[in-house]
Amino acid sequence: MINLQELRTRARDLLTKGEVRAVVGYRRGSRGMAAEPVVITRPEEAAQLVWDPSCVHNLALYLVEDRKLLKHRRQTPDKPIAIVAKGCDARAIVVLLQENYFKREEVYILGVSCEETGVFSDQKLMRRFGVNSQALTDARFDGTDYVVTSAEGEQRCAAREVMAERCLECRQPFPKVNDVVLGEEKARTLEAPFAALGRFEQTANTQVARWDFWKRQFDRCIRCFACRSVCPMCYCEECIVDSITFTVAPDTTAEEKANRVRWIQRSATGSENIGYHMTRALHLAGRCIDCGECERVCPVHIPLRLLNTKLERDAREKFGYEPGASIEVASLVSSFRDDDPNDFIR
Amino acid sequence: MHEQQQQQTQYEPKIVAFLCKWCSSAGSDLAGVSRIQYPANATPITVMCSGSVSPQYILSAFNKGADGVLVSGCHIGDCHYMEGNYYARRKLYMVSELLQFIGVEPERFRMSWVSAAEGTKYAKVVRDFVEDLRHLGPQDKLKAQRP
């Protein structure tokens, strides 16, 4: 476990010295130990900060929100914004930097390492203990097991039983690009990379089975766009799949509005849902850093990670590309190699 | 049995073919002026480069009821814009992988390199495609269910 006091001190010092204008981090929520994101601007608020396995959110999203707000207010800040970032959050920031969404000096990465563990999956907690993180009062990792405290008293279980699926498949549980890292900086060697994807492919091993599976998933999508809203990579002001985001200026004529291309309708019907999810997966190809937030927030439990990790694995195996690894490299779709797969072309 | 056969012969697959202006479009033209016989099922859409074909075009074609989508461009190394087809290859590889992943028949999306001199190859690509699609039957997985 990392030293929480150090995290708070660092955040407080950054704010006291005026090196940053705000710190994005986690604080204890109103129920149980479940953490919630918080943006603090005063040094004394630093005491609220926490870091524990209930810090599931990808805070990189708030950097995007901040950027949008600044643009709207036509402000250019003179100081960076600090962010408490896990390994996956930092990879998201790397992708944003790679795409020049903001500059490196505009963000201060206060890295935290997940060390041997990761964050909780509320679904898995429910399955194991019958309660989610909102009913827990404490959780700690004692080196081999999780010891969780709830109304039932202290209970323990192996970490992997309650850890989020994506954390089990995480190669790099600490921020590689950072300004400071608290905790151990140790990469993992995985026994089963892309484990969830592998399991899916084993069970749905025919084309018909895959279609049956995905049809069932996509048919129940209600197009709430939660997956898009929670994704730090989905920062487009105008979203191609959602016509209500199309810009309407005072001088936009009715004809222009009517003639905007609507590639995908907003109706939550099977075909349009497939179009939406396929488009999203393709837009995230080489950009998705597998923070698993889309799957976590989905109200109808569509296993969206499967789509994203599928393309992540292809990018890795076929193009030797790892998302979020470096700011300098060209992105997946803006680069190519002579030996890219060619045998599917006639 | 006889009726079923008749239905099968009646079904004409619809293909949307995105052809790059510099090679494949000229190739299809050559097939035409050389009077090479090939099925008329493909609707050609000329694009400036195979690299300009967005995955959205492909999804949209399927959504609008295409039974198959063909993207054809210059051979690797011959792109009019030097490297457009390299980008296309990488991008559309992922589209084809994703289509297979969700259980769409892999034969429905096809890519080919056809140069301006390969009229016969273009005819063959379309002929093979139509043949394969005939076996698969109509595409209704990605097609919009609109009244």
Interface residues (C-beta under 8 A of the other chain):
Chain A: A204 Q207 V208 A209 R210 W211 D212 F213 W214 K215 I240 W263 I264 Q265 T269 G270 S271 E272 I274 G275 M278 T279 A281 L282 A285 L307 K310 L311 D314 A315 K318 F319 L332 V333 S334 S335 F336 D338 D340 P341 N342 F344 I345 R346
Chain B: P55 Q56 L59 S60 N63 I76 E83 Y86 Y87 R89 R90 K91 Y93 M94 V95 S96 E97 L98 L99 Q100 F101 I102 G103 V104 E105 P106 R110 M111 S112 W113 V125 D128 K141 L142 K143 A144 Q145
